[in-house]
């Protein structure tokens, strides 16, 4: 009888089902430079893309960076665009926000613009048990392990933005605040976005917060893609958050735009004045004169 030892190797196979989940949910909004929500943007006018990001995982997540992989027809307003999420932690069910200031140029589709993709670079903040996420004592080895884990890149395709052509853009040049009884100058730089001469009528409407010195009505002819300035002096009459005098523009020429403006003025849900209000500030904080004298003494 043979006494050979027979070695048997057994393999046990376990099948584990892993249900993947999306780590984030997103809420995307467009805001004007005055932080009013927009349903429609205008080509050449800067606006904010605000991305609210919610952590849907049971873990704390740490962002290394975030950026906007923009479409070729989208440009940043400034060259410096530092991430708001850089090196930030996001706990479960919490929301963080990222914001980009961009300008859209007209592409092949006149009514919509694809802004691009939101790119998030992130990983778990630590690798302890889910039950001990709130513990103040984190094991050194777990911290070391977490630091060696590479970051994950997640991309989210931003929805298309409704856009339209507009004959002009307005940029306001004004101080960050004012003093009661001290006059200052307000300048509105009006840019003609057309390849034709733009004829407009600019008017100011007085209110109880400011007195106006200078012209309240001016007719302008702005060359194609040129800039003209409408300036005036105002005199603060009250303190606190004060509303600027209403600024109105009527397009006299080209005819196709002046007719479109008339239709917009007759439609209360899409008025021409509401577009101008989204382009320029409507409020300015006015300090009492006594505060200025106190600051000078100190």
C-alpha positions in Angstrom: 0.0 0.0 0.0 1.5 3.3 -1.1 1.9 6.0 1.6 2.1 9.0 -0.7 0.7 12.2 0.7 -1.7 13.8 -1.7 -2.1 17.6 -1.4 -5.4 19.0 -2.4 -6.0 22.7 -2.9 -9.6 24.0 -2.6 -10.9 27.3 -4.0 -13.9 29.0 -2.5 -15.5 31.5 -4.7 -17.8 34.2 -3.2 -19.7 36.6 -5.4 -20.2 40.0 -3.8 -22.6 42.4 -5.4 -21.5 46.1 -5.2 -24.1 48.7 -5.9 -22.3 51.8 -7.2 -23.6 55.1 -6.1 -23.0 58.6 -7.5 -20.7 60.4 -5.0 -22.2 63.8 -5.8 -25.4 65.5 -6.9 -25.2 68.9 -8.6 -27.4 72.0 -8.8 -26.3 74.4 -11.5 -27.5 78.0 -11.6 -26.5 81.1 -13.7 -26.2 84.4 -11.9 -25.8 87.9 -13.2 -22.9 90.2 -12.0 -25.5 91.6 -9.5 -26.2 88.0 -8.3 -29.7 87.8 -9.7 -30.7 84.4 -11.1 -30.7 84.2 -14.9 -32.7 82.0 -17.2 -31.1 83.6 -20.3 -27.6 85.0 -20.8 -26.3 87.4 -23.5 -23.3 86.8 -25.7 -20.4 88.9 -24.5 -21.8 89.7 -21.1 -20.0 88.2 -18.0 -22.0 86.1 -15.6 -21.5 83.5 -12.9 -21.9 79.7 -13.1 -22.7 78.6 -9.6 -22.3 74.8 -8.9 -23.8 73.5 -5.6 -22.2 70.1 -4.9 -23.8 67.7 -2.3 -21.8 64.8 -0.8 -24.1 61.7 -1.2 -21.6 59.2 0.3 -21.4 58.1 4.0 -17.7 59.4 4.1 -16.0 62.7 4.5 -14.4 63.7 1.2 -11.4 65.9 0.7 -11.1 68.0 -2.5 -7.6 68.6 -4.0 -8.8 70.9 -6.8 -11.6 71.7 -9.1 -11.9 73.4 -12.5 -14.1 74.1 -15.5 -13.1 72.3 -18.7 -14.8 74.9 -20.7 -16.1 74.9 -24.3 -14.1 76.8 -26.9 -16.8 79.4 -27.1 -16.6 80.1 -23.3 -13.9 82.3 -21.8 -13.0 83.2 -18.2 -13.6 86.8 -17.2 -10.1 87.0 -15.6 -7.0 84.9 -16.1 -6.8 84.0 -12.3 -9.4 81.3 -11.4 -8.5 79.7 -8.1 -10.7 76.9 -7.0 -13.0 77.6 -4.1 -12.9 73.9 -3.1 -9.1 73.5 -3.0 -8.0 71.5 0.1 -11.6 71.6 1.5 -13.4 68.8 3.3 -17.0 67.9 2.6 -18.9 65.9 5.2 -21.8 63.5 4.3 -25.0 65.2 3.2 -23.3 68.6 3.2 -23.2 71.0 0.3 -20.2 73.0 -1.1 -20.2 75.6 -3.9 -17.9 76.3 -6.8 -18.3 79.4 -8.9 -16.8 80.5 -12.2 -17.1 84.0 -13.9 -17.3 83.4 -17.6 -18.2 85.1 -20.9 -19.9 83.3 -23.8 -19.2 83.9 -27.5 -21.7 83.0 -30.2 -21.1 79.6 -31.7 -22.9 77.6 -34.4 -26.1 77.4 -32.3 -27.5 80.9 -31.7 -29.9 80.0 -28.9 -27.8 77.6 -26.7 -24.3 77.4 -25.4 -22.6 74.4 -23.9 -20.4 75.7 -21.1 -18.2 72.6 -20.6 -17.5 70.1 -17.8 -17.0 70.5 -14.1 -13.9 68.5 -13.0 -13.5 67.5 -9.4 -10.3 66.0 -8.0 -11.0 64.3 -4.6 -10.6 61.3 -2.3 -11.8 60.1 1.1 -10.6 62.2 3.9 -9.7 59.1 6.0 -10.1 55.3 5.7 -11.5 54.4 9.2 -14.8 52.7 9.7 -17.9 54.5 8.8 -19.1 54.1 12.4 -16.1 56.2 13.6 -16.2 59.0 11.1 -16.9 61.6 13.9 -14.2 60.2 16.2 -11.5 62.7 17.2 -8.9 59.9 17.6 -7.8 58.7 14.1 -5.2 56.1 13.9 -1.8 57.2 12.5 -1.6 54.3 10.1 -5.0 55.1 8.6 -3.9 58.7 8.1 -0.7 57.5 6.4 -2.7 55.1 4.2 -5.1 57.9 3.2 -2.3 60.2 2.2 -0.9 57.6 -0.2 -4.2 56.9 -1.9 -4.4 58.7 -5.3 -7.1 61.2 -6.0 -10.1 60.4 -8.1 -11.3 62.7 -11.0 -15.1 63.1 -11.4 -16.5 64.9 -14.4 -20.0 66.4 -14.6 -21.4 67.7 -17.9 -23.0 71.1 -17.3 -26.4 71.7 -18.9 -26.8 73.9 -21.9 -27.4 77.6 -21.3 -30.0 79.6 -23.2 -28.3 82.6 -24.8 -29.2 85.4 -27.1 -27.6 88.2 -29.1 -28.0 91.7 -27.7 -27.1 95.0 -29.3 -25.1 96.4 -26.4 -23.5 95.8 -23.1 -23.2 98.2 -20.1 -20.4 98.2 -17.5 -20.6 100.5 -14.5 -17.6 102.4 -13.1 -18.5 103.5 -9.5 -16.9 103.7 -6.0 -17.5 100.8 -3.5 -19.4 103.2 -1.2 -20.2 106.9 -0.7 -20.5 109.6 1.9 -23.6 111.6 2.8 -23.4 115.1 1.1 -20.3 114.2 -0.9 -21.0 114.2 -4.7 -19.2 111.6 -6.9 -19.3 110.6 -10.6 -21.0 107.5 -12.1 -19.9 106.3 -15.5 -21.7 103.8 -17.6 -19.5 102.4 -20.4 -21.8 101.2 -23.3 -20.3 98.8 -25.8 -21.8 98.4 -29.3 -21.9 94.6 -30.0 -23.2 95.1 -33.6 -21.4 95.5 -36.9 -23.6 98.5 -37.5 -23.8 102.0 -36.0 -25.9 101.9 -32.8 -28.2 104.9 -32.1 -29.6 105.0 -28.6 -31.3 107.4 -26.2 -30.1 107.3 -22.6 -32.2 108.8 -19.8 -32.0 109.0 -16.0 -34.9 108.9 -13.6 -34.5 110.8 -10.3 -35.4 109.2 -6.9 -35.4 110.2 -3.2 -31.9 108.8 -2.5 -29.8 110.9 -4.9 -29.8 114.3 -6.5 -28.5 114.4 -10.1 -26.1 117.0 -11.5 -25.5 117.0 -15.3 -27.4 115.7 -18.3 -30.4 113.4 -17.7 -30.9 112.7 -21.4 -28.3 112.1 -24.1 -28.5 110.8 -27.7 -25.5 108.6 -28.7 -24.2 107.2 -31.9 -21.7 104.3 -31.2 -19.5 102.9 -33.9 -19.5 99.1 -34.5 -17.7 97.4 -31.5 -16.8 100.7 -30.0 -17.4 102.1 -26.5 -19.1 105.3 -25.4 -19.5 106.7 -21.9 -22.5 108.2 -20.2 -21.4 109.9 -17.0 -23.2 112.1 -14.4 -22.7 113.4 -10.9 -24.9 112.3 -8.1 -25.4 113.7 -4.6 -26.3 111.3 -1.8 -29.4 112.5 0.2 -29.8 109.5 2.6 -27.6 106.9 4.4 -27.7 103.2 4.2 -28.3 101.0 1.1 -29.5 103.6 -1.4 -31.0 102.8 -4.8 -29.4 104.4 -7.9 -31.4 106.6 -10.2 -33.1 104.3 -12.8 -31.2 104.2 -16.1 -33.1 103.6 -19.3 -32.0 103.1 -22.9 -34.1 103.2 -26.1 -32.6 101.8 -29.3 -33.4 104.1 -32.2 -31.3 102.3 -34.9 -30.8 99.6 -36.3 -34.6 99.2 -36.9 -34.7 95.4 -36.3 -33.4 95.9 -32.8 -35.6 98.9 -32.0 -38.6 96.9 -33.1 -37.5 94.0 -30.9 -37.1 96.3 -28.0 -40.7 97.7 -28.4 -42.0 94.1 -28.3 -40.0 93.4 -25.2 -41.3 96.6 -23.5 -44.9 95.5 -24.2 -44.2 92.1 -22.6 -44.1 92.4 -18.8 -42.5 89.0 -18.4 -39.5 90.0 -20.5 -38.9 93.8 -20.2 -36.0 95.7 -21.6 -35.4 97.5 -18.3 -35.0 94.2 -16.4 -32.1 93.3 -18.7 -30.3 96.6 -18.0 -30.8 96.1 -14.2 -28.9 92.8 -14.5 -26.0 94.6 -16.2 -25.5 97.4 -13.7 -25.5 97.7 -9.8 -28.8 99.0 -8.4 -27.6 99.8 -4.8 -24.7 101.6 -3.1 -24.0 102.0 0.6 -23.8 105.6 1.9 -22.0 106.4 5.2 -22.9 109.3 7.4 -20.6 112.3 7.2 -19.7 112.0 10.9 -18.1 108.6 10.4 -15.7 110.1 7.9 -14.5 112.8 10.4 -14.0 110.1 13.1 -11.9 108.0 10.7 -9.8 111.0 9.8 -9.1 111.7 13.5 -8.1 108.1 14.2 
